[in-house]
């Protein structure tokens, strides 16, 4: 079941507008933090069982007036769930089977939510993630390459890759790498970013945005 969402996100109505306070250089595209939880590590075999998409403003904070997309997803092949994955995210597969909508329904809900954003023609969401390669592979397996390409821009931002690049930059300059670890939990500790429920898709998406913000304002030397 979903956690108590009121403790994570205050109730807001979805604003239908083509004007958002997003990053200017995105030229009308809208940055959004994306996180998924899955039944395992193999896209196409394992499945997305929870997803969160959080649109961000020009300050890389959750966009005021726009409710994030946040949903559990019923697994079609629950018997394929990896024990380790279930231990990490703590989502009970049995409850998803009983209560969560099927993948096709959630995909329809995601499309409806995206359309209600009413972005300018030809504009879409620029995904921000922590290890986008993982999220992207599962979203492609779930939505198909065309639908994923409609909902999400190909020029994704990745907090984990940025942290790795900053380590490389420091090493190249003969300086100590700023990060001992580049996992989300490690970077949350580094920047004192709160994550009340790690491996919940919404909590992770919010934490990822805050970590990315901390990274891009950080003075390396």
C-alpha positions in Angstrom: 0.0 0.0 0.0 1.1 3.6 -0.5 2.4 5.4 2.6 0.5 8.2 4.3 0.8 10.6 1.4 -0.4 13.6 3.5 2.8 13.3 5.5 4.9 13.5 2.3 2.9 15.8 0.1 0.2 18.3 1.0 -3.0 18.0 -1.0 -3.0 20.4 -4.0 -5.1 20.6 -7.1 -3.5 20.2 -10.6 -3.1 23.5 -12.3 -3.8 23.4 -16.1 -1.5 26.1 -17.6 1.2 26.4 -20.2 3.2 28.7 -18.1 5.6 27.1 -15.5 8.5 28.5 -13.6 10.9 25.9 -15.0 14.5 26.3 -16.0 14.7 28.9 -18.7 17.3 27.0 -20.8 14.9 24.1 -21.2 12.9 26.2 -23.7 9.5 25.1 -22.4 10.3 21.6 -21.5 9.7 20.9 -17.8 12.2 19.2 -15.5 10.7 16.4 -13.4 12.2 14.0 -10.9 11.4 10.4 -11.7 11.8 7.3 -9.6 10.5 3.7 -10.0 10.6 0.7 -7.7 10.7 -2.7 -9.4 10.4 -6.4 -8.7 14.1 -6.9 -9.7 17.0 -5.8 -11.9 16.0 -7.1 -15.3 13.8 -4.8 -17.4 11.3 -6.8 -19.5 11.4 -9.7 -17.1 11.0 -7.8 -13.8 8.3 -5.1 -13.5 7.7 -1.6 -12.2 5.6 -1.8 -9.1 5.7 1.9 -8.0 6.4 5.1 -9.8 6.6 8.8 -8.9 7.1 11.8 -11.2 7.6 15.2 -9.6 7.6 18.3 -11.8 10.2 20.9 -10.6 10.4 24.7 -10.7 13.3 26.9 -11.6 14.7 26.5 -8.1 14.6 22.7 -8.6 11.9 22.4 -6.0 8.5 20.7 -6.4 6.4 22.9 -8.7 3.7 24.6 -6.7 0.1 23.7 -7.7 1.0 20.5 -9.6 0.4 17.3 -7.8 3.1 14.6 -8.5 2.2 11.4 -10.3 2.5 8.7 -7.7 1.1 5.2 -8.1 1.5 1.6 -7.2 1.4 -0.9 -10.0 0.1 -4.5 -9.9 2.8 -7.0 -11.0 1.7 -9.3 -13.8 4.4 -11.9 -12.9 4.6 -11.7 -9.1 6.5 -15.0 -9.0 9.4 -13.4 -10.7 10.0 -10.9 -7.9 13.5 -11.0 -6.5 13.8 -11.6 -2.7 16.5 -8.9 -2.5 14.4 -6.3 -4.3 11.4 -6.9 -2.1 13.7 -6.6 1.0 15.1 -3.3 -0.3 11.9 -1.5 -1.1 9.6 -3.2 1.4 6.6 -3.2 -0.9 4.4 -6.2 -0.2 3.7 -8.0 -3.5 0.6 -9.6 -2.0 -1.0 -6.2 -1.3 -0.2 -5.0 -4.8 -2.0 -8.0 -6.3 -5.0 -7.3 -4.2 -5.2 -3.5 -4.4 -3.0 -1.9 -7.2 -4.2 -1.2 -10.7 -2.7 -3.2 -13.6 0.2 -1.8 -15.6 -1.9 -0.7 -18.6 -4.3 1.2 -16.3 -1.4 3.1 -14.6 0.1 3.8 -18.0 -3.2 5.4 -19.0 -3.3 7.4 -15.8 0.2 8.6 -16.4 -0.7 9.8 -19.9 -3.8 11.6 -18.6 -1.7 13.3 -15.8 0.9 14.3 -18.4 -1.8 15.7 -20.7 -3.3 17.8 -17.9 0.0 19.5 -17.5 -0.9 21.2 -20.7 2.7 21.8 -21.8 3.3 23.8 -24.9 3.1 22.0 -28.2 6.1 19.8 -28.8 7.3 20.1 -25.2 7.6 17.4 -22.6 9.2 16.3 -19.3 12.9 16.3 -18.9 13.6 13.5 -16.5 15.9 13.9 -13.5 16.9 10.6 -11.8 19.5 8.9 -9.8 20.8 6.2 -12.2 18.5 7.1 -15.2 19.7 4.1 -17.2 17.9 1.9 -14.7 14.7 3.9 -14.7 14.7 4.4 -18.4 15.1 0.8 -19.3 12.1 -0.2 -17.1 10.0 2.7 -18.4 10.8 1.6 -22.0 9.9 -2.0 -21.2 6.6 -0.9 -19.7 5.5 2.0 -21.9 7.2 1.1 -25.2 9.8 3.3 -26.8 7.3 5.6 -28.6 5.2 6.4 -25.6 8.2 6.9 -23.3 9.7 9.2 -25.9 6.4 11.2 -25.9 6.3 11.6 -22.1 10.0 12.0 -21.4 12.7 14.0 -23.2 15.9 12.1 -24.2 18.2 14.7 -22.6 17.8 13.3 -19.0 19.7 14.6 -15.9 21.3 12.1 -13.6 22.5 13.0 -10.1 24.6 9.8 -9.8 26.4 10.5 -13.1 27.0 14.1 -12.1 28.5 13.1 -8.8 30.8 10.6 -10.6 31.8 13.4 -13.0 32.6 15.7 -10.1 34.8 13.0 -8.6 36.6 12.6 -12.0 37.0 16.4 -12.3 38.6 16.5 -8.8 40.9 13.6 -9.5 41.9 15.2 -12.9 42.9 18.4 -11.0 44.8 16.4 -8.4 42.2 17.1 -5.7 40.5 14.6 -3.4 37.2 13.2 -4.7 34.4 15.0 -2.9 32.2 11.8 -2.7 33.1 8.5 -1.1 29.9 7.0 -2.4 27.5 8.2 -5.1 24.4 6.2 -4.2 21.3 8.2 -3.2 21.7 7.3 0.5 25.3 8.3 0.6 24.6 11.7 -1.1 21.6 12.3 1.1 24.0 12.0 4.1 26.6 14.2 2.4 24.1 17.0 1.9 21.9 16.4 4.9 18.9 15.7 2.7 16.0 14.1 4.5 14.4 11.0 3.0 11.7 9.8 5.4 11.1 6.6 3.5 14.0 5.4 1.4 13.0 3.3 -1.6 9.5 4.7 -1.7 9.3 6.2 -5.2 7.9 9.6 -4.1 10.3 10.0 -1.2 13.2 9.0 -3.4 12.1 11.4 -6.2 11.9 14.3 -3.8 15.3 13.4 -2.3 16.9 13.0 -5.8 15.8 16.5 -6.8 17.3 18.0 -3.6 20.5 16.1 -4.1 20.8 17.3 -7.7 20.2 20.8 -6.5 22.9 20.5 -3.9 25.3 19.1 -6.5 24.9 21.9 -9.1 25.4 24.7 -6.5 28.4 23.0 -4.9 31.8 24.6 -5.2 34.2 21.8 -6.2 37.4 23.7 -5.3 
